[in-house]
Amino acid sequence: MDWNHKVSNPLQVGGIETAILDNGPGKGTRIAWVNTGTGLRYKVVIDRGLDIADAFYNAHSLAWISHVGIVAPSPAGYRGIEWLNGFGGGLLTTCGLDHVGGPESDAYGQRGLHSQLSGLPATIESIIQPDPRAGRMDMQITGIIKQSQPLGTQLVLKRTISGTLGDPAIRIHDEVVNHGNIPAPHMLLYHMNLGWPLVDEGVDICWRGPWVSREGEDRAKIFREGQPFRKGSPPLEDHVGSGEEAAFIDVDADANGKCYCGIHNPRIGIALSIEFNKAQLPWLTNWQHWGPGECVVGLEPGTHPPIGQAKAREEGSLILLEPGERREYEVTVRILDRSDEIADFLQRTASR
Protein backbone atom coordinates (compact mmCIF):
# COMPACT_ATOMS: atom_id res chain seq x y z
CA MET A 1 0.00 0.00 0.00
CA ASP A 2 1.43 3.36 -1.06
CA TRP A 3 1.07 6.13 1.58
CA ASN A 4 3.63 8.48 0.04
CA HIS A 5 2.35 12.09 0.19
CA LYS A 6 -0.92 10.90 1.78
CA VAL A 7 -0.13 10.88 5.50
CA SER A 8 0.24 13.87 7.83
CA ASN A 9 1.44 11.99 10.91
CA PRO A 10 3.08 8.54 11.07
CA LEU A 11 0.59 7.56 13.82
CA GLN A 12 -2.04 7.47 11.05
CA VAL A 13 -0.27 4.33 9.90
CA GLY A 14 1.11 2.92 13.14
CA GLY A 15 3.61 3.40 15.93
CA ILE A 16 4.00 3.33 19.71
CA GLU A 17 1.88 5.33 22.14
CA THR A 18 2.63 5.34 25.88
CA ALA A 19 0.05 5.88 28.62
CA ILE A 20 -0.70 5.28 32.30
CA LEU A 21 -3.72 3.29 33.50
CA ASP A 22 -5.86 5.43 35.79
CA ASN A 23 -8.42 3.03 37.26
CA GLY A 24 -8.83 -0.36 38.90
CA PRO A 25 -6.10 -2.74 40.15
CA GLY A 26 -3.68 -1.51 37.49
CA LYS A 27 -3.97 2.17 38.42
CA GLY A 28 -0.67 3.95 37.88
CA THR A 29 0.77 1.20 35.66
CA ARG A 30 2.69 2.38 32.59
CA ILE A 31 1.77 0.80 29.26
CA ALA A 32 2.61 1.20 25.58
CA TRP A 33 0.19 0.48 22.75
CA VAL A 34 1.95 -0.75 19.63
CA ASN A 35 0.20 -0.60 16.25
CA THR A 36 1.89 -2.34 13.32
CA GLY A 37 -0.45 -0.84 10.73
CA THR A 38 -1.56 -4.31 9.63
CA GLY A 39 -4.42 -4.94 12.04
CA LEU A 40 -2.00 -6.35 14.63
CA ARG A 41 -1.89 -4.15 17.74
CA TYR A 42 -0.90 -5.00 21.28
CA LYS A 43 -0.34 -3.57 24.75
CA VAL A 44 3.11 -3.71 26.35
CA VAL A 45 2.98 -3.42 30.15
CA ILE A 46 6.10 -1.41 30.95
CA ASP A 47 5.67 -1.83 34.70
CA ARG A 48 5.37 -5.61 34.51
CA GLY A 49 8.62 -6.73 32.91
CA LEU A 50 7.74 -5.32 29.46
CA ASP A 51 5.32 -8.20 29.08
CA ILE A 52 2.40 -8.10 26.64
CA ALA A 53 -1.23 -8.05 27.79
CA ASP A 54 -3.99 -7.46 25.20
CA ALA A 55 -3.31 -8.32 21.56
CA PHE A 56 -5.64 -8.08 18.56
CA TYR A 57 -5.62 -8.82 14.86
CA ASN A 58 -8.33 -6.84 13.08
CA ALA A 59 -11.54 -7.62 15.00
CA HIS A 60 -10.14 -10.71 16.73
CA SER A 61 -8.60 -10.91 20.19
CA LEU A 62 -5.58 -13.20 20.34
CA ALA A 63 -4.73 -13.36 24.04
CA TRP A 64 -6.41 -14.85 27.08
CA ILE A 65 -6.90 -12.22 29.80
CA SER A 66 -7.40 -13.72 33.25
CA HIS A 67 -10.03 -12.57 35.75
CA VAL A 68 -7.22 -10.60 37.42
CA GLY A 69 -6.24 -8.48 34.39
CA ILE A 70 -3.44 -5.96 34.74
CA VAL A 71 -2.48 -5.16 38.32
CA ALA A 72 0.16 -2.75 39.56
CA PRO A 73 3.71 -4.17 39.84
CA SER A 74 4.99 -5.88 42.96
CA PRO A 75 8.69 -4.98 43.44
CA ALA A 76 8.55 -6.58 46.92
CA GLY A 77 8.39 -9.94 45.17
CA TYR A 78 6.22 -13.03 45.41
CA ARG A 79 6.27 -15.86 47.92
CA GLY A 80 4.55 -19.21 47.61
CA ILE A 81 1.80 -18.88 45.01
CA GLU A 82 1.41 -15.09 45.34
CA TRP A 83 2.55 -14.84 41.70
CA LEU A 84 -1.01 -15.87 40.76
CA ASN A 85 -2.39 -12.69 42.34
CA GLY A 86 -0.70 -10.70 39.58
CA PHE A 87 -1.11 -13.20 36.74
CA GLY A 88 -3.18 -11.32 34.19
CA GLY A 89 -2.53 -13.85 31.44
CA GLY A 90 -2.02 -11.82 28.30
CA LEU A 91 -0.06 -12.66 25.20
CA LEU A 92 3.16 -12.90 27.22
CA THR A 93 3.99 -13.30 30.90
CA THR A 94 7.71 -13.91 31.42
CA CYS A 95 8.72 -16.44 34.07
CA GLY A 96 12.19 -16.40 35.69
CA LEU A 97 14.91 -15.20 35.61
CA ASP A 98 16.22 -17.71 38.14
CA HIS A 99 13.35 -20.16 38.68
CA VAL A 100 10.52 -21.56 36.57
CA GLY A 101 8.05 -23.83 38.33
CA GLY A 102 6.19 -24.21 41.59
CA PRO A 103 7.13 -22.86 45.03
CA GLU A 104 10.09 -24.62 46.63
CA SER A 105 12.64 -24.32 49.40
CA ASP A 106 16.04 -25.95 49.77
CA ALA A 107 19.58 -25.23 50.91
CA TYR A 108 19.87 -22.60 48.15
CA GLY A 109 16.89 -20.56 49.38
CA GLN A 110 13.15 -20.10 48.97
CA ARG A 111 11.55 -19.53 45.58
CA GLY A 112 7.97 -18.60 44.79
CA LEU A 113 5.97 -19.76 41.79
CA HIS A 114 7.75 -18.67 38.58
CA SER A 115 9.95 -16.20 40.50
CA GLN A 116 9.88 -12.39 40.30
CA LEU A 117 10.39 -10.97 36.82
CA SER A 118 6.77 -10.41 35.77
CA GLY A 119 6.18 -8.21 38.83
CA LEU A 120 9.09 -5.86 38.22
CA PRO A 121 8.93 -2.47 36.45
CA ALA A 122 11.22 -1.64 33.54
CA THR A 123 13.44 1.39 33.11
CA ILE A 124 12.86 2.55 29.53
CA GLU A 125 16.08 3.10 27.57
CA SER A 126 14.53 4.15 24.28
CA ILE A 127 11.42 4.28 22.13
CA ILE A 128 12.02 4.55 18.41
CA GLN A 129 9.06 5.51 16.27
CA PRO A 130 8.61 4.65 12.59
CA ASP A 131 8.85 7.48 10.07
CA PRO A 132 7.68 6.39 6.62
CA ARG A 133 8.60 9.74 5.06
CA ALA A 134 12.20 9.22 6.14
CA GLY A 135 12.14 5.61 4.95
CA ARG A 136 12.19 4.21 8.50
CA MET A 137 9.56 1.52 8.86
CA ASP A 138 10.87 -0.14 12.03
CA MET A 139 9.82 0.72 15.57
CA GLN A 140 10.95 -0.55 18.95
CA ILE A 141 10.76 -0.12 22.69
CA THR A 142 13.74 -1.12 24.87
CA GLY A 143 13.89 -1.37 28.63
CA ILE A 144 15.94 -2.76 31.51
CA ILE A 145 14.46 -4.96 34.25
CA LYS A 146 16.60 -5.72 37.30
CA GLN A 147 15.98 -8.84 39.36
CA SER A 148 18.40 -7.78 42.05
CA GLN A 149 19.05 -7.53 45.78
CA PRO A 150 21.65 -5.62 47.80
CA LEU A 151 23.97 -8.64 47.97
CA GLY A 152 23.97 -11.92 46.10
CA THR A 153 22.25 -12.68 42.79
CA GLN A 154 22.03 -9.78 40.33
CA LEU A 155 20.27 -10.74 37.10
CA VAL A 156 19.40 -8.03 34.58
CA LEU A 157 17.17 -8.38 31.54
CA LYS A 158 17.47 -5.99 28.61
CA ARG A 159 14.36 -6.44 26.45
CA THR A 160 13.61 -4.97 23.05
CA ILE A 161 10.17 -5.42 21.50
CA SER A 162 10.18 -4.37 17.87
CA GLY A 163 8.16 -4.49 14.70
CA THR A 164 7.86 -3.09 11.21
CA LEU A 165 5.02 -1.11 9.69
CA GLY A 166 3.23 -3.40 7.27
CA ASP A 167 4.41 -6.64 8.91
CA PRO A 168 2.01 -8.41 11.32
CA ALA A 169 4.74 -9.63 13.67
CA ILE A 170 6.13 -9.00 17.16
CA ARG A 171 9.85 -9.50 17.63
CA ILE A 172 11.20 -9.98 21.16
CA HIS A 173 14.94 -9.80 21.78
CA ASP A 174 16.14 -10.48 25.33
CA GLU A 175 19.60 -10.29 26.82
CA VAL A 176 20.10 -11.68 30.34
CA VAL A 177 23.30 -10.64 32.14
CA ASN A 178 24.71 -11.63 35.51
CA HIS A 179 25.81 -8.29 36.99
CA GLY A 180 26.79 -9.87 40.30
CA ASN A 181 30.06 -11.31 41.55
CA ILE A 182 28.84 -14.88 42.12
CA PRO A 183 27.43 -17.50 39.72
CA ALA A 184 23.67 -17.02 39.27
CA PRO A 185 21.09 -19.77 38.58
CA HIS A 186 19.14 -18.97 35.42
CA MET A 187 15.84 -20.32 34.05
CA LEU A 188 13.53 -18.52 31.61
CA LEU A 189 10.10 -19.33 30.18
CA TYR A 190 7.88 -17.31 27.81
CA HIS A 191 4.37 -18.00 29.14
CA MET A 192 2.21 -17.16 26.10
CA ASN A 193 -1.52 -17.34 26.77
CA LEU A 194 -3.89 -17.61 23.81
CA GLY A 195 -7.65 -17.21 24.12
CA TRP A 196 -10.97 -16.76 22.36
CA PRO A 197 -11.75 -16.20 19.55
CA LEU A 198 -8.34 -17.38 18.33
CA VAL A 199 -8.72 -20.38 20.64
CA ASP A 200 -12.04 -22.13 20.11
CA GLU A 201 -13.51 -25.58 19.64
CA GLY A 202 -11.79 -27.51 16.87
CA VAL A 203 -8.82 -25.18 16.29
CA ASP A 204 -5.45 -26.74 15.55
CA ILE A 205 -2.94 -26.62 18.42
CA CYS A 206 0.30 -26.85 16.50
CA TRP A 207 3.70 -28.16 17.61
CA ARG A 208 6.03 -31.01 16.76
CA GLY A 209 8.27 -33.10 18.98
CA PRO A 210 8.33 -35.92 21.53
CA TRP A 211 6.43 -35.08 24.70
CA VAL A 212 5.60 -36.28 28.19
CA SER A 213 2.62 -35.45 30.35
CA ARG A 214 3.39 -33.28 33.38
CA GLU A 215 0.74 -35.24 35.30
CA GLY A 216 2.10 -38.65 34.30
CA GLU A 217 0.49 -41.38 32.23
CA ASP A 218 -1.76 -42.63 35.03
CA ARG A 219 -3.26 -39.25 35.96
CA ALA A 220 -3.44 -37.45 32.62
CA LYS A 221 -6.81 -36.99 30.95
CA ILE A 222 -5.87 -34.63 28.12
CA PHE A 223 -2.25 -35.52 27.35
CA ARG A 224 -2.62 -39.23 26.73
CA GLU A 225 -1.92 -41.11 23.53
CA GLY A 226 -5.11 -41.30 21.50
CA GLN A 227 -6.66 -38.17 23.03
CA PRO A 228 -7.38 -35.14 20.77
CA PHE A 229 -5.05 -32.75 22.62
CA ARG A 230 -4.05 -31.07 19.35
CA LYS A 231 -7.58 -29.76 18.88
CA GLY A 232 -9.40 -27.03 20.76
CA SER A 233 -11.87 -28.35 23.30
CA PRO A 234 -15.29 -27.10 24.38
CA PRO A 235 -15.49 -25.94 28.01
CA LEU A 236 -15.05 -28.91 30.34
CA GLU A 237 -16.93 -29.38 33.61
CA ASP A 238 -13.97 -31.22 35.15
CA HIS A 239 -11.91 -28.05 34.59
CA VAL A 240 -14.18 -25.98 36.83
CA GLY A 241 -11.93 -24.26 39.36
CA SER A 242 -8.33 -25.36 38.97
CA GLY A 243 -8.54 -28.16 36.39
CA GLU A 244 -5.68 -27.97 33.88
CA GLU A 245 -2.91 -30.07 32.34
CA ALA A 246 0.41 -29.59 30.61
CA ALA A 247 2.81 -31.44 28.34
CA PHE A 248 6.58 -30.95 28.25
CA ILE A 249 7.81 -31.07 24.65
CA ASP A 250 11.35 -31.61 23.38
CA VAL A 251 10.36 -29.45 20.42
CA ASP A 252 11.67 -30.30 16.95
CA ALA A 253 13.78 -27.79 15.02
CA ASP A 254 14.21 -27.38 11.28
CA ALA A 255 17.53 -27.45 9.43
CA ASN A 256 18.19 -23.86 10.53
CA GLY A 257 17.57 -24.62 14.21
CA LYS A 258 14.18 -22.84 14.22
CA CYS A 259 11.18 -24.16 16.14
CA TYR A 260 7.54 -23.34 15.40
CA CYS A 261 4.31 -23.67 17.34
CA GLY A 262 0.98 -21.87 17.43
CA ILE A 263 -2.76 -21.92 16.80
CA HIS A 264 -4.59 -22.27 13.49
CA ASN A 265 -8.22 -21.19 13.43
CA PRO A 266 -9.75 -21.84 9.99
CA ARG A 267 -13.05 -20.32 11.08
CA ILE A 268 -11.54 -16.83 11.32
CA GLY A 269 -8.92 -17.56 8.65
CA ILE A 270 -5.69 -16.96 10.56
CA ALA A 271 -2.86 -18.75 12.29
CA LEU A 272 -0.67 -17.38 15.07
CA SER A 273 2.88 -18.66 14.79
CA ILE A 274 5.48 -18.53 17.57
CA GLU A 275 9.06 -18.89 16.31
CA PHE A 276 12.18 -19.40 18.44
CA ASN A 277 15.65 -20.94 18.36
CA LYS A 278 16.20 -24.47 19.66
CA ALA A 279 19.73 -23.65 20.82
CA GLN A 280 18.39 -20.84 23.01
CA LEU A 281 15.05 -22.32 24.10
CA PRO A 282 15.15 -26.12 23.78
CA TRP A 283 11.82 -26.82 25.51
CA LEU A 284 8.16 -26.06 24.82
CA THR A 285 5.36 -26.44 27.36
CA ASN A 286 1.75 -26.78 26.17
CA TRP A 287 -0.66 -25.80 28.95
CA GLN A 288 -4.40 -26.33 28.46
CA HIS A 289 -7.24 -25.16 30.71
CA TRP A 290 -10.80 -25.50 29.44
CA GLY A 291 -12.72 -24.16 32.43
CA PRO A 292 -16.11 -22.64 31.55
CA GLY A 293 -15.59 -18.93 30.96
CA GLU A 294 -11.79 -19.20 31.09
CA CYS A 295 -10.57 -21.34 28.18
CA VAL A 296 -6.86 -20.86 27.49
CA VAL A 297 -4.04 -22.57 25.61
CA GLY A 298 -0.53 -21.79 26.78
CA LEU A 299 2.41 -22.28 24.41
CA GLU A 300 5.59 -21.62 26.37
CA PRO A 301 9.12 -21.79 24.93
CA GLY A 302 11.74 -22.03 27.64
CA THR A 303 15.24 -22.93 28.69
CA HIS A 304 13.48 -25.60 30.76
CA PRO A 305 9.96 -26.87 31.26
CA PRO A 306 8.51 -25.51 34.53
CA ILE A 307 10.20 -28.15 36.71
CA GLY A 308 11.76 -25.74 39.22
CA GLN A 309 15.30 -24.85 40.11
CA ALA A 310 15.77 -27.76 42.52
CA LYS A 311 14.82 -30.39 39.92
CA ALA A 312 16.95 -28.72 37.24
CA ARG A 313 19.89 -28.67 39.63
CA GLU A 314 19.36 -32.34 40.49
CA GLU A 315 19.27 -33.45 36.85
CA GLY A 316 22.23 -31.25 35.88
CA SER A 317 20.33 -28.96 33.49
CA LEU A 318 20.33 -25.79 35.63
CA ILE A 319 22.13 -22.91 33.90
CA LEU A 320 24.67 -21.08 36.05
CA LEU A 321 25.67 -17.70 34.63
CA GLU A 322 29.17 -16.66 35.69
CA PRO A 323 29.76 -13.03 36.71
CA GLY A 324 29.50 -10.90 33.59
CA GLU A 325 28.14 -13.78 31.48
CA ARG A 326 25.19 -13.07 29.20
CA ARG A 327 22.68 -15.04 27.18
CA GLU A 328 20.47 -13.86 24.33
CA TYR A 329 17.00 -15.03 23.31
CA GLU A 330 14.79 -14.25 20.34
CA VAL A 331 11.08 -15.02 19.98
CA THR A 332 8.81 -13.90 17.14
CA VAL A 333 5.02 -13.94 17.15
CA ARG A 334 3.60 -13.70 13.64
CA ILE A 335 0.06 -13.59 12.24
CA LEU A 336 -0.51 -15.60 9.06
CA ASP A 337 -3.59 -14.98 6.92
CA ARG A 338 -2.55 -16.16 3.46
CA SER A 339 -3.39 -19.73 2.52
CA ASP A 340 0.15 -20.50 1.36
CA GLU A 341 1.67 -19.18 4.63
CA ILE A 342 -0.79 -21.16 6.72
CA ALA A 343 -0.17 -24.35 4.72
CA ASP A 344 3.59 -23.98 5.22
CA PHE A 345 3.10 -23.41 8.96
CA LEU A 346 0.88 -26.49 9.29
CA GLN A 347 3.44 -28.57 7.45
CA ARG A 348 6.23 -27.36 9.75
CA THR A 349 4.25 -28.24 12.88
CA ALA A 350 2.45 -31.45 11.80
CA SER A 351 2.99 -34.38 14.15
CA ARG A 352 5.03 -37.24 12.77
C-alpha positions as CSV (number, residue, x, y, z in Angstrom):
1,M,0.0,0.0,0.0
2,D,1.4,3.4,-1.1
3,W,1.1,6.1,1.6
4,N,3.6,8.5,0.0
5,H,2.4,12.1,0.2
6,K,-0.9,10.9,1.8
7,V,-0.1,10.9,5.5
8,S,0.2,13.9,7.8
9,N,1.4,12.0,10.9
10,P,3.1,8.5,11.1
11,L,0.6,7.6,13.8
12,Q,-2.0,7.5,11.0
13,V,-0.3,4.3,9.9
14,G,1.1,2.9,13.1
15,G,3.6,3.4,15.9
16,I,4.0,3.3,19.7
17,E,1.9,5.3,22.1
18,T,2.6,5.3,25.9
19,A,0.0,5.9,28.6
20,I,-0.7,5.3,32.3
21,L,-3.7,3.3,33.5
22,D,-5.9,5.4,35.8
23,N,-8.4,3.0,37.3
24,G,-8.8,-0.4,38.9
25,P,-6.1,-2.7,40.2
26,G,-3.7,-1.5,37.5
27,K,-4.0,2.2,38.4
28,G,-0.7,3.9,37.9
29,T,0.8,1.2,35.7
30,R,2.7,2.4,32.6
31,I,1.8,0.8,29.3
32,A,2.6,1.2,25.6
33,W,0.2,0.5,22.8
34,V,2.0,-0.7,19.6
35,N,0.2,-0.6,16.2
36,T,1.9,-2.3,13.3
37,G,-0.4,-0.8,10.7
38,T,-1.6,-4.3,9.6
39,G,-4.4,-4.9,12.0
40,L,-2.0,-6.4,14.6
41,R,-1.9,-4.2,17.7
42,Y,-0.9,-5.0,21.3
43,K,-0.3,-3.6,24.7
44,V,3.1,-3.7,26.3
45,V,3.0,-3.4,30.1
46,I,6.1,-1.4,31.0
47,D,5.7,-1.8,34.7
48,R,5.4,-5.6,34.5
49,G,8.6,-6.7,32.9
50,L,7.7,-5.3,29.5
51,D,5.3,-8.2,29.1
52,I,2.4,-8.1,26.6
53,A,-1.2,-8.1,27.8
54,D,-4.0,-7.5,25.2
55,A,-3.3,-8.3,21.6
56,F,-5.6,-8.1,18.6
57,Y,-5.6,-8.8,14.9
58,N,-8.3,-6.8,13.1
59,A,-11.5,-7.6,15.0
60,H,-10.1,-10.7,16.7
61,S,-8.6,-10.9,20.2
62,L,-5.6,-13.2,20.3
63,A,-4.7,-13.4,24.0
64,W,-6.4,-14.8,27.1
65,I,-6.9,-12.2,29.8
66,S,-7.4,-13.7,33.3
67,H,-10.0,-12.6,35.8
68,V,-7.2,-10.6,37.4
69,G,-6.2,-8.5,34.4
70,I,-3.4,-6.0,34.7
71,V,-2.5,-5.2,38.3
72,A,0.2,-2.7,39.6
73,P,3.7,-4.2,39.8
74,S,5.0,-5.9,43.0
75,P,8.7,-5.0,43.4
76,A,8.5,-6.6,46.9
77,G,8.4,-9.9,45.2
78,Y,6.2,-13.0,45.4
79,R,6.3,-15.9,47.9
80,G,4.5,-19.2,47.6
81,I,1.8,-18.9,45.0
82,E,1.4,-15.1,45.3
83,W,2.5,-14.8,41.7
84,L,-1.0,-15.9,40.8
85,N,-2.4,-12.7,42.3
86,G,-0.7,-10.7,39.6
87,F,-1.1,-13.2,36.7
88,G,-3.2,-11.3,34.2
89,G,-2.5,-13.8,31.4
90,G,-2.0,-11.8,28.3
91,L,-0.1,-12.7,25.2
92,L,3.2,-12.9,27.2
93,T,4.0,-13.3,30.9
94,T,7.7,-13.9,31.4
95,C,8.7,-16.4,34.1
96,G,12.2,-16.4,35.7
97,L,14.9,-15.2,35.6
98,D,16.2,-17.7,38.1
99,H,13.4,-20.2,38.7
100,V,10.5,-21.6,36.6
101,G,8.0,-23.8,38.3
102,G,6.2,-24.2,41.6
103,P,7.1,-22.9,45.0
104,E,10.1,-24.6,46.6
105,S,12.6,-24.3,49.4
106,D,16.0,-25.9,49.8
107,A,19.6,-25.2,50.9
108,Y,19.9,-22.6,48.2
109,G,16.9,-20.6,49.4
110,Q,13.1,-20.1,49.0
111,R,11.6,-19.5,45.6
112,G,8.0,-18.6,44.8
113,L,6.0,-19.8,41.8
114,H,7.8,-18.7,38.6
115,S,9.9,-16.2,40.5
116,Q,9.9,-12.4,40.3
117,L,10.4,-11.0,36.8
118,S,6.8,-10.4,35.8
119,G,6.2,-8.2,38.8
120,L,9.1,-5.9,38.2
121,P,8.9,-2.5,36.5
122,A,11.2,-1.6,33.5
123,T,13.4,1.4,33.1
124,I,12.9,2.6,29.5
125,E,16.1,3.1,27.6
126,S,14.5,4.1,24.3
127,I,11.4,4.3,22.1
128,I,12.0,4.5,18.4
129,Q,9.1,5.5,16.3
130,P,8.6,4.6,12.6
131,D,8.9,7.5,10.1
132,P,7.7,6.4,6.6
133,R,8.6,9.7,5.1
134,A,12.2,9.2,6.1
135,G,12.1,5.6,4.9
136,R,12.2,4.2,8.5
137,M,9.6,1.5,8.9
138,D,10.9,-0.1,12.0
139,M,9.8,0.7,15.6
140,Q,11.0,-0.5,19.0
141,I,10.8,-0.1,22.7
142,T,13.7,-1.1,24.9
143,G,13.9,-1.4,28.6
144,I,15.9,-2.8,31.5
145,I,14.5,-5.0,34.2
146,K,16.6,-5.7,37.3
147,Q,16.0,-8.8,39.4
148,S,18.4,-7.8,42.1
149,Q,19.0,-7.5,45.8
150,P,21.6,-5.6,47.8
151,L,24.0,-8.6,48.0
152,G,24.0,-11.9,46.1
153,T,22.2,-12.7,42.8
154,Q,22.0,-9.8,40.3
155,L,20.3,-10.7,37.1
156,V,19.4,-8.0,34.6
157,L,17.2,-8.4,31.5
158,K,17.5,-6.0,28.6
159,R,14.4,-6.4,26.5
160,T,13.6,-5.0,23.0
161,I,10.2,-5.4,21.5
162,S,10.2,-4.4,17.9
163,G,8.2,-4.5,14.7
164,T,7.9,-3.1,11.2
165,L,5.0,-1.1,9.7
166,G,3.2,-3.4,7.3
167,D,4.4,-6.6,8.9
168,P,2.0,-8.4,11.3
169,A,4.7,-9.6,13.7
170,I,6.1,-9.0,17.2
171,R,9.9,-9.5,17.6
172,I,11.2,-10.0,21.2
173,H,14.9,-9.8,21.8
174,D,16.1,-10.5,25.3
175,E,19.6,-10.3,26.8
176,V,20.1,-11.7,30.3
177,V,23.3,-10.6,32.1
178,N,24.7,-11.6,35.5
179,H,25.8,-8.3,37.0
180,G,26.8,-9.9,40.3
181,N,30.1,-11.3,41.6
182,I,28.8,-14.9,42.1
183,P,27.4,-17.5,39.7
184,A,23.7,-17.0,39.3
185,P,21.1,-19.8,38.6
186,H,19.1,-19.0,35.4
187,M,15.8,-20.3,34.0
188,L,13.5,-18.5,31.6
189,L,10.1,-19.3,30.2
190,Y,7.9,-17.3,27.8
191,H,4.4,-18.0,29.1
192,M,2.2,-17.2,26.1
193,N,-1.5,-17.3,26.8
194,L,-3.9,-17.6,23.8
195,G,-7.6,-17.2,24.1
196,W,-11.0,-16.8,22.4
197,P,-11.8,-16.2,19.6
198,L,-8.3,-17.4,18.3
199,V,-8.7,-20.4,20.6
200,D,-12.0,-22.1,20.1
201,E,-13.5,-25.6,19.6
202,G,-11.8,-27.5,16.9
203,V,-8.8,-25.2,16.3
204,D,-5.5,-26.7,15.5
205,I,-2.9,-26.6,18.4
206,C,0.3,-26.9,16.5
207,W,3.7,-28.2,17.6
208,R,6.0,-31.0,16.8
209,G,8.3,-33.1,19.0
210,P,8.3,-35.9,21.5
211,W,6.4,-35.1,24.7
212,V,5.6,-36.3,28.2
213,S,2.6,-35.5,30.4
214,R,3.4,-33.3,33.4
215,E,0.7,-35.2,35.3
216,G,2.1,-38.6,34.3
217,E,0.5,-41.4,32.2
218,D,-1.8,-42.6,35.0
219,R,-3.3,-39.2,36.0
220,A,-3.4,-37.5,32.6
221,K,-6.8,-37.0,31.0
222,I,-5.9,-34.6,28.1
223,F,-2.3,-35.5,27.4
224,R,-2.6,-39.2,26.7
225,E,-1.9,-41.1,23.5
226,G,-5.1,-41.3,21.5
227,Q,-6.7,-38.2,23.0
228,P,-7.4,-35.1,20.8
229,F,-5.1,-32.8,22.6
230,R,-4.0,-31.1,19.4
231,K,-7.6,-29.8,18.9
232,G,-9.4,-27.0,20.8
233,S,-11.9,-28.4,23.3
234,P,-15.3,-27.1,24.4
235,P,-15.5,-25.9,28.0
236,L,-15.1,-28.9,30.3
237,E,-16.9,-29.4,33.6
238,D,-14.0,-31.2,35.2
239,H,-11.9,-28.1,34.6
240,V,-14.2,-26.0,36.8
241,G,-11.9,-24.3,39.4
242,S,-8.3,-25.4,39.0
243,G,-8.5,-28.2,36.4
244,E,-5.7,-28.0,33.9
245,E,-2.9,-30.1,32.3
246,A,0.4,-29.6,30.6
247,A,2.8,-31.4,28.3
248,F,6.6,-31.0,28.3
249,I,7.8,-31.1,24.6
250,D,11.3,-31.6,23.4
251,V,10.4,-29.5,20.4
252,D,11.7,-30.3,17.0
253,A,13.8,-27.8,15.0
254,D,14.2,-27.4,11.3
255,A,17.5,-27.5,9.4
256,N,18.2,-23.9,10.5
257,G,17.6,-24.6,14.2
258,K,14.2,-22.8,14.2
259,C,11.2,-24.2,16.1
260,Y,7.5,-23.3,15.4
261,C,4.3,-23.7,17.3
262,G,1.0,-21.9,17.4
263,I,-2.8,-21.9,16.8
264,H,-4.6,-22.3,13.5
265,N,-8.2,-21.2,13.4
266,P,-9.7,-21.8,10.0
267,R,-13.1,-20.3,11.1
268,I,-11.5,-16.8,11.3
269,G,-8.9,-17.6,8.7
270,I,-5.7,-17.0,10.6
271,A,-2.9,-18.7,12.3
272,L,-0.7,-17.4,15.1
273,S,2.9,-18.7,14.8
274,I,5.5,-18.5,17.6
275,E,9.1,-18.9,16.3
276,F,12.2,-19.4,18.4
277,N,15.7,-20.9,18.4
278,K,16.2,-24.5,19.7
279,A,19.7,-23.7,20.8
280,Q,18.4,-20.8,23.0
281,L,15.0,-22.3,24.1
282,P,15.1,-26.1,23.8
283,W,11.8,-26.8,25.5
284,L,8.2,-26.1,24.8
285,T,5.4,-26.4,27.4
286,N,1.8,-26.8,26.2
287,W,-0.7,-25.8,29.0
288,Q,-4.4,-26.3,28.5
289,H,-7.2,-25.2,30.7
290,W,-10.8,-25.5,29.4
291,G,-12.7,-24.2,32.4
292,P,-16.1,-22.6,31.6
293,G,-15.6,-18.9,31.0
294,E,-11.8,-19.2,31.1
295,C,-10.6,-21.3,28.2
296,V,-6.9,-20.9,27.5
297,V,-4.0,-22.6,25.6
298,G,-0.5,-21.8,26.8
299,L,2.4,-22.3,24.4
300,E,5.6,-21.6,26.4
301,P,9.1,-21.8,24.9
302,G,11.7,-22.0,27.6
303,T,15.2,-22.9,28.7
304,H,13.5,-25.6,30.8
305,P,10.0,-26.9,31.3
306,P,8.5,-25.5,34.5
307,I,10.2,-28.1,36.7
308,G,11.8,-25.7,39.2
309,Q,15.3,-24.8,40.1
310,A,15.8,-27.8,42.5
311,K,14.8,-30.4,39.9
312,A,16.9,-28.7,37.2
313,R,19.9,-28.7,39.6
314,E,19.4,-32.3,40.5
315,E,19.3,-33.5,36.9
316,G,22.2,-31.3,35.9
317,S,20.3,-29.0,33.5
318,L,20.3,-25.8,35.6
319,I,22.1,-22.9,33.9
320,L,24.7,-21.1,36.0
321,L,25.7,-17.7,34.6
322,E,29.2,-16.7,35.7
323,P,29.8,-13.0,36.7
324,G,29.5,-10.9,33.6
325,E,28.1,-13.8,31.5
326,R,25.2,-13.1,29.2
327,R,22.7,-15.0,27.2
328,E,20.5,-13.9,24.3
329,Y,17.0,-15.0,23.3
330,E,14.8,-14.3,20.3
331,V,11.1,-15.0,20.0
332,T,8.8,-13.9,17.1
333,V,5.0,-13.9,17.1
334,R,3.6,-13.7,13.6
335,I,0.1,-13.6,12.2
336,L,-0.5,-15.6,9.1
337,D,-3.6,-15.0,6.9
338,R,-2.6,-16.2,3.5
339,S,-3.4,-19.7,2.5
340,D,0.2,-20.5,1.4
341,E,1.7,-19.2,4.6
342,I,-0.8,-21.2,6.7
343,A,-0.2,-24.3,4.7
344,D,3.6,-24.0,5.2
345,F,3.1,-23.4,9.0
346,L,0.9,-26.5,9.3
347,Q,3.4,-28.6,7.5
348,R,6.2,-27.4,9.8
349,T,4.2,-28.2,12.9
350,A,2.4,-31.4,11.8
351,S,3.0,-34.4,14.2
352,R,5.0,-37.2,12.8
